[in-house]
Amino acid sequence: LPKTLRQHDFLVTVALHGRRILDVQGGDTVSRCYGLAFDIGTTTVVGILVDLNTGRQLGVAAALNGQAAYGSDVLSRLTFAQSDPEGVRKLQARVLDTVNSLVDEVLAQAHVSREDVYAMTVVGNTIMEHLFLGLDPGGIAVSPFVPAIGHMVEVSAAEVGVRIHPRAVVTVFPVVGGYVGGDTVGVILTTELHRDPRVRLAIDIGTNGEIVLGSRERLLACAAAAGPAFEGAQISCGMRAAKGAIDPVA
């Protein structure tokens, strides 16, 4: 800090998270403040780069979740995590490879330095969030399907292995239950179901499908495996909706 202050004639920019100092940069770098939002789906991972000063979206990228090598659905990966002593570590490494490749892609799209990314939010179903954090999801496999964590988690990028500013705050959304995760919490917050006097239904159709019904008085949520219905899991003929599924069109 003393060196930075003197080198820049005591004009510095401080990046804060609450009362915690994340970084001190020489000069006025307020305009270079970025964040990432990630949806870690069982099949697809999507990342968005955002300018934290304006809220403007600067880049978006998506890729198949690298964990698919160990199973196409959450239950297959849950089984692998329990059957292999290194299962959780392997699954975490796969999803981090996917996340970091998408980070590289969106940063390149916007010509942004990874050192200027100070925040990241992550949502996903409960098992995906556990595996991203390297937590054992074994408690979700058997009744009463209790996750290791239910509350919001904040870790540094260095702790979890995301290649942005090492002290950037990575916030993983809280979960509702064993199979209703932080992605559903994100849907509720975005649609403001929890504030609406009307009874409304939100449907998230993914490999792990969730629905939420209710109003500001009460919300009910549940989940079911939806992937096999439209992603071609274990079908005897045909393939999932991917490049090559349609050959010619007359």
C-alpha positions as CSV (number, residue, x, y, z in Angstrom):
1,L,0.0,0.0,0.0
2,P,2.7,2.6,0.8
3,K,4.5,1.9,-2.5
4,T,1.2,2.2,-4.5
5,L,0.3,5.4,-2.8
6,R,3.7,7.1,-3.4
7,Q,4.0,5.8,-7.0
8,H,0.6,7.4,-7.9
9,D,0.9,10.6,-5.9
10,F,-1.6,9.3,-3.3
11,L,-4.4,8.9,-6.0
12,V,-5.7,5.4,-5.7
13,T,-8.9,3.4,-6.2
14,V,-10.0,0.9,-3.6
15,A,-12.3,-2.0,-4.4
16,L,-14.4,-2.9,-1.4
17,H,-16.9,-5.7,-0.6
18,G,-18.7,-4.3,2.5
19,R,-15.8,-3.3,4.8
20,R,-13.3,-5.7,3.2
21,I,-10.6,-4.4,0.9
22,L,-10.3,-6.5,-2.2
23,D,-7.7,-4.4,-4.1
24,V,-5.9,-1.1,-4.2
25,Q,-5.0,0.2,-7.6
26,G,-3.1,3.3,-8.6
27,G,-5.0,6.1,-10.3
28,D,-8.7,6.3,-11.0
29,T,-9.8,2.9,-12.1
30,V,-13.5,3.2,-11.1
31,S,-14.6,2.5,-14.6
32,R,-12.9,-0.9,-14.6
33,C,-15.2,-2.8,-12.3
34,Y,-16.8,-6.0,-13.6
35,G,-18.8,-9.0,-12.4
36,L,-19.8,-12.4,-13.7
37,A,-23.1,-14.3,-13.4
38,F,-23.0,-18.1,-13.9
39,D,-25.8,-20.6,-14.3
40,I,-24.3,-24.1,-13.8
41,G,-26.8,-26.4,-15.4
42,T,-26.5,-30.2,-15.4
43,T,-26.2,-30.1,-19.2
44,T,-25.2,-26.5,-20.0
45,V,-23.2,-23.8,-18.2
46,V,-23.8,-20.2,-19.2
47,G,-21.7,-17.2,-18.1
48,I,-22.4,-13.5,-18.5
49,L,-20.0,-10.6,-18.0
50,V,-21.5,-7.4,-16.6
51,D,-20.2,-3.9,-16.1
52,L,-20.9,-3.3,-12.4
53,N,-21.1,0.5,-12.8
54,T,-23.8,0.4,-15.4
55,G,-25.3,-3.1,-15.3
56,R,-24.7,-3.4,-19.0
57,Q,-24.1,-7.0,-20.3
58,L,-20.8,-7.1,-22.1
59,G,-20.4,-10.7,-23.1
60,V,-22.2,-14.1,-22.9
61,A,-20.9,-17.6,-23.5
62,A,-22.3,-21.2,-23.0
63,A,-20.8,-24.7,-23.1
64,L,-21.7,-28.2,-22.2
65,N,-21.0,-29.1,-18.6
66,G,-17.7,-31.1,-18.6
67,Q,-19.2,-33.3,-15.8
68,A,-21.2,-35.1,-18.5
69,A,-18.3,-37.5,-18.9
70,Y,-19.4,-39.0,-15.6
71,G,-23.2,-39.1,-16.3
72,S,-25.8,-37.2,-18.2
73,D,-28.1,-36.4,-15.2
74,V,-27.7,-35.4,-11.6
75,L,-28.4,-38.8,-10.1
76,S,-25.7,-40.4,-12.3
77,R,-23.2,-37.8,-11.0
78,L,-24.4,-38.2,-7.5
79,T,-23.7,-42.0,-7.8
80,F,-20.3,-41.4,-9.2
81,A,-19.4,-39.0,-6.4
82,Q,-20.3,-41.7,-3.9
83,S,-18.7,-44.7,-5.6
84,D,-15.3,-43.1,-6.5
85,P,-13.1,-41.9,-3.5
86,E,-12.0,-39.0,-5.8
87,G,-15.4,-38.5,-7.3
88,V,-16.2,-35.1,-5.8
89,R,-12.8,-33.8,-6.7
90,K,-13.0,-35.0,-10.3
91,L,-16.5,-33.6,-10.7
92,Q,-15.5,-30.2,-9.3
93,A,-12.4,-30.1,-11.6
94,R,-14.6,-30.8,-14.6
95,V,-17.1,-28.0,-13.9
96,L,-14.3,-25.6,-13.0
97,D,-12.6,-26.3,-16.3
98,T,-15.9,-25.4,-18.0
99,V,-16.4,-22.3,-16.0
100,N,-12.9,-21.0,-16.5
101,S,-13.0,-21.6,-20.3
102,L,-16.2,-19.5,-20.4
103,V,-14.6,-16.8,-18.2
104,D,-11.8,-16.6,-20.8
105,E,-14.3,-16.4,-23.6
106,V,-16.4,-13.6,-22.2
107,L,-13.4,-11.6,-21.1
108,A,-12.0,-11.8,-24.6
109,Q,-15.3,-10.7,-26.1
110,A,-15.2,-7.5,-24.0
111,H,-11.4,-7.0,-23.9
112,V,-11.5,-7.0,-20.1
113,S,-8.7,-8.0,-17.8
114,R,-9.5,-10.8,-15.4
115,E,-7.9,-8.7,-12.6
116,D,-10.7,-6.2,-13.0
117,V,-13.4,-8.8,-12.2
118,Y,-14.3,-8.4,-8.5
119,A,-17.6,-10.3,-8.1
120,M,-19.3,-13.5,-9.4
121,T,-22.6,-15.0,-8.6
122,V,-23.4,-18.7,-9.2
123,V,-26.7,-20.5,-9.3
124,G,-27.5,-24.2,-10.1
125,N,-29.5,-27.1,-8.8
126,T,-28.4,-28.2,-5.3
127,I,-26.1,-30.9,-6.5
128,M,-24.4,-28.7,-9.0
129,E,-23.8,-26.0,-6.4
130,H,-22.3,-28.6,-4.0
131,L,-20.0,-30.0,-6.7
132,F,-18.9,-26.5,-7.8
133,L,-17.8,-25.8,-4.1
134,G,-16.3,-29.3,-3.8
135,L,-18.8,-30.4,-1.1
136,D,-20.0,-34.0,-0.7
137,P,-23.6,-34.2,-1.9
138,G,-24.1,-37.6,-0.4
139,G,-26.8,-36.5,2.0
140,I,-29.0,-35.6,-0.9
141,A,-29.0,-39.2,-2.2
142,V,-31.1,-40.7,0.6
143,S,-34.2,-39.7,2.5
144,P,-34.7,-37.1,3.9
145,F,-32.5,-35.6,1.1
146,V,-30.6,-33.1,3.2
147,P,-28.0,-30.9,1.5
148,A,-24.7,-30.1,3.3
149,I,-25.5,-26.4,3.1
150,G,-28.7,-24.5,2.5
151,H,-27.6,-20.9,3.1
152,M,-25.8,-18.5,0.8
153,V,-22.1,-19.1,0.6
154,E,-19.3,-16.5,-0.1
155,V,-15.8,-17.6,-1.0
156,S,-12.9,-16.0,-2.7
157,A,-12.2,-16.8,-6.4
158,A,-8.8,-18.2,-5.3
159,E,-10.4,-20.6,-2.8
160,V,-12.7,-22.2,-5.3
161,G,-10.4,-22.0,-8.3
162,V,-12.0,-19.5,-10.6
163,R,-9.5,-17.5,-12.7
164,I,-10.5,-13.9,-12.0
165,H,-9.1,-11.5,-9.4
166,P,-8.0,-13.9,-6.6
167,R,-9.9,-11.9,-3.9
168,A,-13.0,-11.5,-6.0
169,V,-16.1,-12.5,-4.0
170,V,-17.9,-15.6,-5.4
171,T,-21.5,-15.8,-4.1
172,V,-23.3,-19.1,-4.4
173,F,-27.1,-18.7,-4.0
174,P,-28.9,-20.5,-1.2
175,V,-30.9,-23.6,-2.0
176,V,-34.6,-24.5,-1.2
177,G,-34.0,-28.2,-0.7
178,G,-32.4,-31.4,-1.9
179,Y,-33.4,-31.0,-5.5
180,V,-34.6,-27.4,-5.7
181,G,-31.5,-25.2,-5.9
182,G,-30.2,-21.7,-6.2
183,D,-31.4,-21.5,-9.8
184,T,-35.0,-21.6,-8.5
185,V,-34.2,-18.9,-6.0
186,G,-32.9,-16.8,-8.9
187,V,-36.2,-17.4,-10.8
188,I,-38.2,-16.3,-7.7
189,L,-36.1,-13.1,-7.2
190,T,-36.2,-12.2,-10.9
191,T,-40.0,-12.7,-11.3
192,E,-40.7,-11.3,-7.8
193,L,-43.1,-14.2,-7.1
194,H,-42.4,-13.6,-3.4
195,R,-43.9,-10.1,-3.6
196,D,-46.9,-10.7,-5.9
197,P,-50.4,-10.8,-4.4
198,R,-51.5,-13.0,-7.3
199,V,-51.0,-16.8,-7.4
200,R,-48.5,-17.5,-10.2
201,L,-46.6,-20.5,-11.5
202,A,-42.9,-20.5,-12.6
203,I,-41.5,-23.4,-14.6
204,D,-37.8,-24.1,-15.1
205,I,-37.5,-26.8,-17.7
206,G,-34.0,-28.2,-17.5
207,T,-32.2,-31.5,-17.1
208,N,-33.4,-31.1,-13.5
209,G,-36.9,-29.4,-13.8
210,E,-38.4,-27.3,-11.1
211,I,-41.7,-25.5,-10.6
212,V,-42.7,-22.9,-8.0
213,L,-46.3,-22.0,-7.3
214,G,-47.6,-19.3,-5.0
215,S,-47.7,-15.6,-4.0
216,R,-46.3,-13.4,-1.4
217,E,-48.4,-15.4,1.2
218,R,-46.7,-18.7,0.5
219,L,-44.5,-20.5,-2.1
220,L,-44.4,-24.2,-2.9
221,A,-41.6,-25.8,-4.9
222,C,-40.8,-29.2,-6.2
223,A,-38.5,-30.8,-8.8
224,A,-38.3,-33.8,-11.1
225,A,-35.8,-35.2,-13.7
226,A,-36.9,-33.6,-16.9
227,G,-33.9,-34.2,-19.1
228,P,-34.8,-37.6,-20.5
229,A,-38.0,-36.1,-21.9
230,F,-36.3,-33.8,-24.3
231,E,-32.5,-34.3,-24.2
232,G,-32.4,-37.9,-25.5
233,A,-30.9,-39.6,-22.5
234,Q,-30.6,-43.3,-23.1
235,I,-32.9,-43.3,-26.1
236,S,-32.6,-46.3,-28.5
237,C,-33.0,-44.2,-31.7
238,G,-32.0,-40.7,-32.6
239,M,-30.0,-38.2,-30.6
240,R,-30.3,-35.1,-28.5
241,A,-30.9,-31.6,-30.0
242,A,-27.3,-30.9,-31.1
243,K,-25.4,-30.1,-34.2
244,G,-26.0,-32.9,-36.8
245,A,-29.5,-33.8,-35.5
246,I,-31.0,-32.4,-38.7
247,D,-29.2,-33.5,-41.9
248,P,-30.9,-32.0,-45.0
249,V,-34.1,-29.9,-45.2
250,A,-35.9,-30.2,-48.5
